[in-house]
Amino acid sequence: MSLKAKQLPARAMACACCGQPAGSWMQWWNQDRGFGICFDCVGWIRGRGATEEFIRDTYGYEGRHWGRQA
């Protein structure tokens, strides 16, 4: 079964950038277990010139692996 087909449960994440809570999301394969990125740090990284491709490749997809919690 591919990872795309397998729905992994959301888990509480810590931000790999600032260390603060990043919300509950699915784990992205490119991050250590329990780490993701918080919404504020994505904004900071974008402000420093990161492309959307870099953010997606490093942290995953907004709304699935990171984003603003409702």
C-alpha positions in Angstrom: 0.0 0.0 0.0 1.4 3.4 -0.9 1.7 6.2 1.6 -0.6 8.3 -0.5 -3.4 5.6 -0.1 -2.7 5.0 3.6 -4.3 7.7 5.8 -2.0 8.3 8.8 -3.5 9.8 11.9 -2.9 13.3 12.9 -0.5 13.8 15.8 0.5 16.8 17.9 3.6 18.4 16.3 6.4 20.7 17.5 7.8 23.3 15.1 11.2 22.3 13.7 12.0 26.0 13.3 10.9 27.7 16.6 10.2 24.7 18.9 6.6 25.9 19.7 3.5 23.7 19.2 2.7 23.4 15.5 -0.8 21.9 15.8 -2.0 18.4 15.0 -1.2 17.2 11.5 -0.1 14.1 9.6 3.6 13.4 9.8 5.6 14.5 6.7 8.2 12.0 5.7 11.0 14.5 5.5 10.8 15.6 9.2 11.7 13.7 12.4 8.8 12.0 14.1 6.7 14.6 16.0 8.1 17.6 14.2 6.5 19.8 11.5 6.3 23.5 11.1 4.0 26.1 12.6 2.0 28.5 10.5 3.9 31.6 11.7 7.3 30.1 10.8 6.0 29.3 7.3 5.3 33.0 6.9 8.8 33.8 8.2 10.4 31.4 5.8 8.4 32.8 2.9 9.5 36.3 3.9 13.1 35.2 3.6 12.5 34.1 0.0 11.7 30.4 0.3 9.7 29.1 -2.7 6.5 27.2 -2.3 8.3 24.2 -3.8 10.9 24.3 -1.0 8.2 24.6 1.6 6.3 21.6 0.1 9.4 19.5 -0.3 10.6 20.2 3.2 7.4 20.5 5.3 4.6 18.9 3.3 1.2 20.2 2.1 -0.7 23.0 3.8 -3.9 21.7 5.4 -2.5 18.2 5.7 1.0 18.5 7.2 0.9 22.1 8.5 -1.3 25.2 8.5 -3.5 27.3 10.7 -5.5 25.3 13.3 -9.2 26.0 13.4 
